[in-house]
Amino acid sequence: MLSRNDIIQWIKTSATLLAENKEYLTELDRAIGDADHGDNMDRGFKKALLQLDEVKDKDIGSILKSIGMALISSVGGAAGPLYGTFYMQAANAVAAKQELSDEEVVEFLQAGTTGLINRGKTKPGDKTIIDSLQPAIVTLKNNIQEGQELAEAMQGAVHRAEQGARETIPLVAKKGRASYLGERSVGHQDPGATSAYLLLKALLVTLESR
């Protein structure tokens, strides 16, 4: 089960982890992008934190929608529209809900990911956010179906997300700024896949700290 307060804490923890890893994400992006992913994500979630006071008493869908709008308006490059779409589509899946069952947690994460795939016209193997996000959600769904509690199921999902981010290293980028490099993008970890891993890790930290 995930409550409205858990969602709020997730956003706060996400902001903290992204701030702590700002330089790391920027270093990854320097190799195959514009060297701004860390700064962009940090700025976007700082803006999202400012929105929380206005929506903290609203339903989960409204909270997630406000986060998506904050990211779209403040995050530069492709990350803003993509992550904004993720939270907006996740919001649609859980509109008006005050708490989420374990199955609904999978549902809203998958809805966000599907929206992101459709917006970015991407698929697994393209060296993008999807390479960590999609396998992690599949793992989470399978773990829950096997009867694991949400926190335990999330542990496996986060491990898979981290693995997925690392698995982008040998891939040729097919989307975004990195795709301009062609074969030269090989040997570098995708910064978007890495930030997606951090966002899922923030959810795990939230669950384990309850």
C-alpha positions in Angstrom: 0.0 0.0 0.0 1.2 3.5 -0.9 -0.5 6.5 0.8 -0.7 10.1 -0.3 1.9 11.0 2.3 4.2 8.3 0.9 3.9 9.9 -2.5 4.8 13.3 -1.1 7.8 11.8 0.7 8.8 10.0 -2.5 9.1 13.4 -4.3 11.1 14.8 -1.4 13.5 11.9 -1.4 13.8 12.0 -5.2 14.8 15.7 -4.9 17.4 14.8 -2.3 18.9 11.9 -4.3 19.0 13.9 -7.5 20.7 16.8 -5.7 23.3 14.4 -4.2 24.0 12.9 -7.6 23.8 16.1 -9.7 27.5 16.1 -10.5 27.5 12.3 -11.3 24.6 12.7 -13.8 26.2 15.7 -15.4 29.5 13.8 -15.8 27.6 11.0 -17.5 25.9 13.5 -19.8 29.1 15.3 -20.6 30.3 12.2 -22.4 27.3 11.8 -24.7 25.0 14.9 -24.2 25.0 18.5 -23.3 26.5 18.1 -19.8 23.3 19.5 -18.1 21.2 16.5 -17.1 22.2 16.7 -13.5 21.6 20.4 -13.2 18.3 20.0 -15.1 16.9 17.3 -12.9 18.0 19.0 -9.7 16.4 22.2 -10.8 13.2 20.4 -11.9 12.7 18.6 -8.6 13.5 21.8 -6.6 10.6 23.4 -8.5 8.5 20.3 -7.8 9.1 20.7 -4.1 7.8 24.2 -4.2 4.6 22.9 -5.7 4.0 20.3 -2.9 2.7 22.9 -0.4 -0.1 23.7 -2.9 -1.2 20.1 -3.5 -0.2 18.2 -0.3 -3.9 17.9 0.8 -5.1 16.8 -2.6 -5.4 13.3 -4.1 -2.5 11.3 -5.4 -3.4 12.0 -9.0 -3.4 15.7 -8.4 0.0 15.6 -6.7 1.6 13.6 -9.5 0.1 16.0 -12.1 1.6 19.0 -10.3 5.0 17.3 -10.4 4.7 16.6 -14.1 3.8 20.2 -14.8 6.6 21.5 -12.7 9.1 19.3 -14.6 7.8 20.3 -18.0 8.1 24.0 -17.1 11.5 23.9 -15.6 13.6 21.0 -16.9 15.6 21.7 -20.0 16.3 19.4 -22.9 14.4 16.3 -23.6 14.2 15.3 -19.9 11.5 17.9 -19.1 8.9 16.7 -21.5 9.7 13.1 -21.0 9.7 13.0 -17.2 6.8 15.4 -17.2 4.8 13.0 -19.4 5.8 10.2 -17.1 4.2 11.9 -14.0 1.2 13.2 -16.0 0.3 9.8 -17.4 0.9 8.2 -14.0 -1.5 10.8 -12.5 -4.2 9.8 -15.0 -3.9 6.2 -13.9 -4.6 7.0 -10.2 -6.9 10.1 -10.5 -8.8 10.9 -7.3 -7.1 8.1 -5.2 -6.0 8.7 -1.6 -4.0 5.5 -1.4 -2.7 2.8 -3.8 -2.7 -1.0 -3.5 0.5 -2.8 -4.5 -1.1 -3.6 -7.8 -2.0 0.1 -8.4 1.6 1.1 -7.7 2.6 -1.1 -10.6 -0.2 0.3 -12.7 0.7 3.9 -12.2 4.4 3.3 -12.8 3.6 1.4 -16.0 1.2 4.0 -17.2 3.9 6.6 -16.7 6.4 4.5 -18.6 4.0 3.8 -21.4 3.4 7.5 -21.8 7.1 8.1 -21.8 7.6 5.5 -24.5 4.9 7.0 -26.7 6.2 10.5 -26.2 9.8 9.6 -26.9 9.0 7.0 -29.6 11.6 4.8 -28.0 12.0 1.1 -27.1 14.3 -1.0 -24.9 17.8 -1.1 -26.4 17.7 2.5 -27.6 20.0 3.6 -24.7 17.4 5.7 -22.9 15.4 6.0 -19.7 13.4 3.0 -20.8 16.3 0.7 -20.5 16.2 0.9 -16.7 12.6 1.8 -16.1 10.8 -0.9 -18.1 12.6 -4.0 -16.8 12.3 -2.6 -13.3 8.6 -2.4 -13.5 8.3 -5.9 -15.0 10.4 -7.1 -12.1 8.2 -5.2 -9.6 5.0 -6.7 -11.1 6.4 -10.2 -11.1 7.6 -9.9 -7.5 4.2 -8.7 -6.3 2.4 -11.4 -8.2 4.6 -13.9 -6.4 3.4 -12.5 -3.1 6.2 -10.3 -2.0 5.4 -7.2 0.1 5.8 -3.9 -1.7 9.1 -2.9 -0.1 10.7 -6.3 -0.8 9.3 -6.3 -4.4 10.7 -2.8 -4.9 14.2 -3.9 -3.8 14.3 -6.3 -6.7 13.0 -3.7 -9.1 15.6 -1.1 -8.0 18.3 -3.7 -8.4 17.0 -4.4 -11.9 16.9 -0.6 -12.7 20.5 -0.2 -11.7 21.5 -3.2 -13.8 19.5 -1.8 -16.7 21.3 1.6 -16.5 24.7 -0.2 -16.6 23.5 -2.3 -19.5 23.3 0.9 -21.6 27.1 1.2 -21.6 27.7 -1.1 -24.6 24.6 0.2 -26.5 24.6 2.6 -29.5 22.3 5.5 -28.7 19.3 5.7 -31.0 17.5 8.7 -29.5 18.2 12.2 -28.3 21.5 14.2 -28.4 23.5 11.0 -27.8 22.3 9.5 -31.1 24.3 12.1 -33.0 27.4 10.4 -31.8 26.5 7.0 -33.4 29.1 4.4 -32.5 31.0 6.9 -30.3 28.1 6.7 -27.8 29.2 3.1 -27.0 31.1 2.8 -23.7 29.1 5.4 -21.9 26.2 4.9 -19.4 23.0 6.7 -20.3 22.3 9.6 -17.9 18.5 9.3 -18.4 18.5 5.6 -17.5 20.6 6.5 -14.4 18.2 9.3 -13.2 15.3 6.9 -13.7 17.1 4.4 -11.5 17.5 7.1 -8.8 13.8 7.9 -8.9 12.9 4.3 -8.3 15.6 4.1 -5.6 13.9 7.1 -3.9 10.6 5.2 -3.8 12.4 2.2 -2.2 14.0 4.5 0.4 10.6 6.0 1.1 9.1 2.5 1.6 11.9 1.3 3.9 11.8 4.4 6.1 8.1 4.1 7.0 
